Amino acid sequence: MKVIVKRTVWTVVIASLAIALVSISVMVWLGITKQSVPGPEAMRALETIDSNNAVEVEYGDWFVIRPTAVAPTAGLIIYPGAHSAVRGYVNVMTKISEAGYLVVTPKMPLGYAFLAPDRADDVFEAYPNIQHWFLAGHSLGGAMAGRYAAANGDKLAGLAFWDAYPPEGSNLLETEIPTLLIHRATPEGGLPQIYNVKRPFYPKTTEWVPIPGGNHGQFGDNVGGMYQEFDSLAATAEGLEPEDWEATISRAEQHAIIADAMLDWFERTLDTQD
């Protein structure tokens, strides 16, 4: 009997290790082969940004845009969506930086923010002159931004979700961190089903900003990756019907709405903290 039990235990252990190895291998393969690249509008912006005298750009593992007219004292960190090219956020980043903010979008290991949820700490250390830090995240990046904020709220001036929601168990409901949710919506302003399910996970004081006619992909501008606008996987996971989100506004219009909402929120939030 003991021999049978031992064999059963070892069989379970070996099977578990095999499953873990396969899972890690698939994740690494996807991280290497499914990375997106900046889309056409982002590429046009990148080709001309060096002639924009209002900002300076740093390329590398972090994509950084800083204003030239002032020495910024407030900054924004953007956790990108899974497999998203950090330069795909260039248009929103530029609009925000032109208003006087340092904006940093760090690359994530293999394109997954969950492999570096505390990357904000590295950015803080690199820019010690920034007195107020906002953290935003798109999609998976938003979930990890929420996770970071739950444990490090005292380091942040505010938290913004870009079509994203906090992970379950993040305990943000009672937090007093100023929080903004910018989300896609139907042309009539209706919520995606998923946000009605996830509403209890946001801080109670969260400001909700819909983008009527917007969609998930247009928060940045990326080509490739794995994301499909037809939201069947997330819907199935929550027991909901799949939703098809075809944008009825342009990417440029959506970027303008995002940047304006962020800048208005920055100003109001900083007025209460200075």
N, C-alpha and C positions, 0 to 999 in steps of 0.2 A: 504493500500500500504506500509506504514512504517513497519508494522508487517512483511510483506512478505520480504521486504528488509533486516530487521534485521535477520530473520530466514535464509535467503540466506547467509548473511555474516557469521553467526555462523556455518552454515553448511560447508562453505569453510574453516573456521579456524579449525574446528574439523577434517575435512578430511586432512588438511595439517599437523596437529599435529600427526594424526594417521600414515600418510605416513612417517613422520620424525621418529616416534617411531619404526616403522617396519624397516626402513633403518638402524637405529642405532643398533637395535637388530640383524639384519643380519650381520652387520659389526663386532659386538662383537663376534657373534657366529663363524664367519669365522676366526677372529683373534685368537680365543681359539682353534678351532678344526683343522685348516688348517696350523698350523705352521710346517715348514719343520725341518729336522734334518740333521746334516752333512752327506755327502755321503761317500762311501767307501774309496776314496782316501784321503779325509779330515780326516776321522777317523784314517787311518794309520799314517798320519802326526801328529795328536794329540797324538797318543799313544807313539810316539818317540820324540816329541818336547822337553820334559824335559831333554833329553840327548844331546840336541844341545847346546853346550857351547857358541855359538855365540849370543844366544838370551835368554831373560827371558820373562815369560808369566804371565799375570794376568787374572784371570777368574772372572766373575760376570756379572753385567748388561752391563759392557763394556768388550770386549775382546781386550786385549792390548798385543802387542809384542814390546819389546824394545831391542836394541842392548846392548851387554855387553862390547864390546871393546872400545866404546866411550860414552861420555855423549852427547846425540843427541841435536842439536840446531834446527833441522827441523823435522816436523812431518806431518803425513798423517791421516786424518779422512775419514773413508769410511761409507757412508750412505747405508745400505743394501737394497736389493730389497724387495718387499712386501713378508711377511711370510718367508723370508730367514733366515736361522740360521747364526748368526754372525761368528761362528766357521767354517762355510763352506768356508770362504775366507782365511783360515789359510795358504794355500800354497803360494798364492800371497803375503800375509802379511809377511810371514817369509822371502821370497826372498828380499823384500824391507827393512825389518828391518835389515837383515844381512849386508846390504850396509850402515847402520849407521843412519837409521831413526826410530823415534817412530811411531808406527802405532796403531790406535785406531778404532775399529768398535763397535759403541754403539748399544745396542738393542733398538728397537723402540716400543712404546706402541701398543700392539696387532699386532705387525709386520708391522705397517704402518708409514712410514716416515712423511707423511703429518700431523700426530698427534704430531710431535715434530720436525718441520723443523729447529728450532733454537738450536738443541742439540749441535751443534758445540760450542756454547758459554760456555756450561758447561765443555766441554773438554778443552777449552782454559784456563778456570779458574783453572782447576785441574792440569795443567802442565804449570806453569808460566815461566819455563826456556826455553820453546820452542820459538824461535824467528821468525820462518817462518812456517806458516801452509798452507798445501795444503788440499783441500776438494775434494773428489771423491764420486761419487754415482752410484750405479748400478740400472738400471731399474727405478722403482718409486723413489728409493733413489737418482737417478741422477736428476730427475725432482725437488725434494726438495732441492738438493744441488744447482741447478740453481736458485731456488727461494731465497735461503739464500744468495747466492753470489750477486744477483741483489740488495739486500738491505744492504749488508755488505762487499762489495768488498774490502774496505780498510783494512779489517782484514785478507785477504787471500793473500798468495804468488801465488796461482794458483788454477784453477778449472778444474776437470776432469770428463767427462761423460763416464761411462762404458755402452755402448749399451743403451744409454738414450738420452733424449732431454729435453730442457728447457720447462717449461709450457708457454703457450701463455700468453702474457701480462707481462712477466718477464723483458722485456726491456733490454736484454743483448746485443743486436745487436751492439750498439755503445760503449760498455764497453771496457776498456783496460786491463781487468783481463786476464793474460795468461791462455789460455784454450786449453784443449786437449780432443778430442773425439776418443775413441777406440771403434770400432764397428765391429760386425760380417759382413762377406762378403761372396759372392759366391766363389767357388774355383778359379774363374778367377778374383776375386777382386771386383765384382759388388756390388753396394749398395743395401740394402733393400729399397723397395719403400718408406717406411715411412720417410727415411732421406731426400729424395728429397723434400718431402712436408714440413719437419720441418727445412730445411736449413736456412730460414730467421730468425729463432729464436736464432741461435747461434751467439756469437761474430764474427765479420768479420775476426778476426785474428786467429780463431780456427784452430788448427792443426788436421787433420783427419788421423787416423791410422787404416787402415782396417786389419782385421784378416781373410785372405782367408781360407775358410773351417771351420771357427769357428762358434759358435752359441751363443745364448743368455744365456742359462743355464750354459755353461761352464766358465762363468766369476767367478763363485764360484763352490761349489760342495755340492748340497743339494738334499735330498730325501723327497718327499712329497710337501706340499704347493699346490698352485692352478695353477702355471704357466704351460702352454702347449707350446711346441716349435712351433707347428702349429699356426701361428700368424693370426688367423681368426678374433678375436675380434678387435684388433687394426686396421687391414686392413679394416674391415667393417665400423668402426667409421670414417675412412678417405675416404671412397668410393673407396678403392683399392681392388685388388684381394688378397685373402689369400695367404700367402707364407709359404712353408714348409722348415724349416732350419735344415736339418740333418747334423751334424758335419762330416767333412772328415779329421779332425785332432784330435789328442787325447786331453784330458783335460789338461794333463801335458804340451803339446806343447803350448796350448792356454795360460795357466798360465805363461809360460816362456815369451811369446810374450808380455803379459800385463805388467809383472814386468819389462822387459827390456825397454819397451816404457816409462813407468813411471819414471824409474831411469834416463834414458837419458834426459827426459823432466825436471825432478827436477834439474839436474846438469846445464843444459843450462839456466833454468829460474833463479836459484839462482845466477849464474854468473852475471846476469844483475841487481840483486837487492842488492848485497853486496857492 
